[in-house]
Amino acid sequence: QVQFVESGGGLVQPGGSLKLSCALSGTDELMYGMAWSRQAPGNERELVASATKDGRTYYADFVKGRFNISRDAGKNTVYLQMNDLSPEDTAVYYCSVDAYRQFHFKHWGQGTQVTVSS
């Protein structure tokens, strides 16, 4: 059974930075797509960034130039470096993975809260 270990969320002031981490266990298969999505109260969940095992990345327009997604080569780990955070980035951030796809995900983590506030 696939299990997630997500970490790195917390409270940060506007303009600050956080780095989220997600490690997958329970499978020996290297996932093709790994991603971060977020959901703020009252909003739908939205894809923030994704990365494939062959190096393709995607970023939502609202994070381009501020966030960076990365993976450890050959491992089911993914990171999201978030810089220049604003209160609008406040949300629960979810890690997700799929064995075959970059934009649709079969497995989801439990989420980690990111709060940007002064």
C-alpha positions as CSV (number, residue, x, y, z in Angstrom):
1,Q,0.0,0.0,0.0
2,V,1.4,3.4,-1.0
3,Q,2.1,5.7,1.9
4,F,3.2,9.3,1.9
5,V,5.4,11.2,4.3
6,E,4.9,14.9,3.8
7,S,6.7,17.6,5.7
8,G,7.8,21.2,5.6
9,G,4.6,23.1,6.1
10,G,4.1,25.7,8.7
11,L,3.7,29.4,9.3
12,V,5.8,31.9,7.5
13,Q,5.7,35.7,7.0
14,P,5.0,37.3,3.7
15,G,8.0,37.3,1.5
16,G,9.4,34.2,3.3
17,S,10.3,30.8,2.0
18,L,9.4,27.2,2.8
19,K,10.4,23.8,1.4
20,L,7.9,21.0,1.2
21,S,9.1,17.4,1.1
22,C,7.2,14.2,0.1
23,A,8.5,10.7,0.3
24,L,6.6,7.7,-1.0
25,S,6.8,4.2,0.5
26,G,5.1,0.9,-0.1
27,T,6.1,0.5,-3.7
28,D,9.2,-0.3,-5.6
29,E,7.9,1.2,-8.8
30,L,9.4,4.6,-9.7
31,M,6.5,7.0,-10.2
32,Y,6.3,8.8,-13.5
33,G,4.5,11.9,-12.3
34,M,4.9,13.5,-8.9
35,A,3.2,16.8,-8.0
36,W,2.0,19.3,-5.5
37,S,-1.5,20.7,-5.5
38,R,-3.2,23.0,-3.0
39,Q,-6.6,23.8,-1.6
40,A,-7.5,26.9,0.2
41,P,-10.7,27.2,2.3
42,G,-13.7,27.6,0.0
43,N,-11.6,27.0,-3.1
44,E,-11.2,24.0,-5.4
45,R,-8.0,22.1,-5.3
46,E,-5.5,23.3,-7.9
47,L,-2.4,21.9,-9.4
48,V,0.7,23.9,-8.4
49,A,3.5,22.0,-10.0
50,S,4.4,18.6,-11.3
51,A,7.6,16.8,-12.3
52,T,8.1,13.6,-14.3
53,K,10.9,11.0,-13.8
54,D,12.3,12.0,-17.2
55,G,12.7,15.6,-16.2
56,R,9.6,17.4,-17.5
57,T,8.1,20.0,-15.2
58,Y,5.0,22.1,-15.1
59,Y,4.1,25.2,-13.1
60,A,0.9,26.9,-12.6
61,D,1.1,30.6,-13.7
62,F,0.5,31.8,-10.2
63,V,3.8,30.3,-9.0
64,K,6.1,30.7,-12.0
65,G,9.3,32.3,-10.9
66,R,8.6,31.8,-7.2
67,F,8.3,28.0,-6.7
68,N,10.6,25.2,-7.8
69,I,9.7,21.5,-8.0
70,S,12.4,18.9,-7.9
71,R,12.9,15.1,-7.5
72,D,15.6,12.9,-6.3
73,A,16.9,10.9,-9.3
74,G,15.7,7.3,-9.2
75,K,13.6,7.9,-6.0
76,N,10.0,8.5,-5.2
77,T,10.7,11.8,-3.4
78,V,9.6,15.2,-4.5
79,Y,10.2,18.7,-3.1
80,L,8.6,22.1,-3.6
81,Q,10.8,25.1,-2.8
82,M,8.5,28.0,-2.3
83,N,9.9,31.6,-2.3
84,D,8.4,35.0,-2.0
85,L,5.3,33.6,-0.3
86,S,2.2,35.7,0.0
87,P,-1.0,35.3,2.0
88,E,-2.7,34.1,-1.2
89,D,-0.4,31.0,-1.0
90,T,-2.1,29.9,2.2
91,A,-3.6,26.5,1.7
92,V,-3.2,22.8,2.4
93,Y,-0.6,21.5,0.1
94,Y,-1.0,17.9,-1.2
95,C,1.6,15.6,-2.7
96,S,0.3,13.3,-5.4
97,V,1.8,10.6,-7.6
98,D,1.0,8.5,-10.6
99,A,2.8,5.6,-12.3
100,Y,2.0,6.8,-15.8
101,R,0.8,10.4,-16.0
102,Q,2.0,13.9,-15.3
103,F,-1.3,15.6,-14.7
104,H,-3.6,13.0,-13.3
105,F,-2.8,11.2,-10.1
106,K,-3.9,8.0,-8.5
107,H,-2.4,8.4,-5.1
108,W,-2.7,11.4,-2.8
109,G,-1.0,12.3,0.5
110,Q,-2.8,13.7,3.5
111,G,-1.6,17.3,3.0
112,T,0.4,19.8,4.9
113,Q,-0.7,23.2,6.0
114,V,1.1,26.3,4.7
115,T,0.1,29.6,6.3
116,V,1.5,32.9,5.2
117,S,0.7,35.6,7.6
118,S,2.4,38.5,9.5
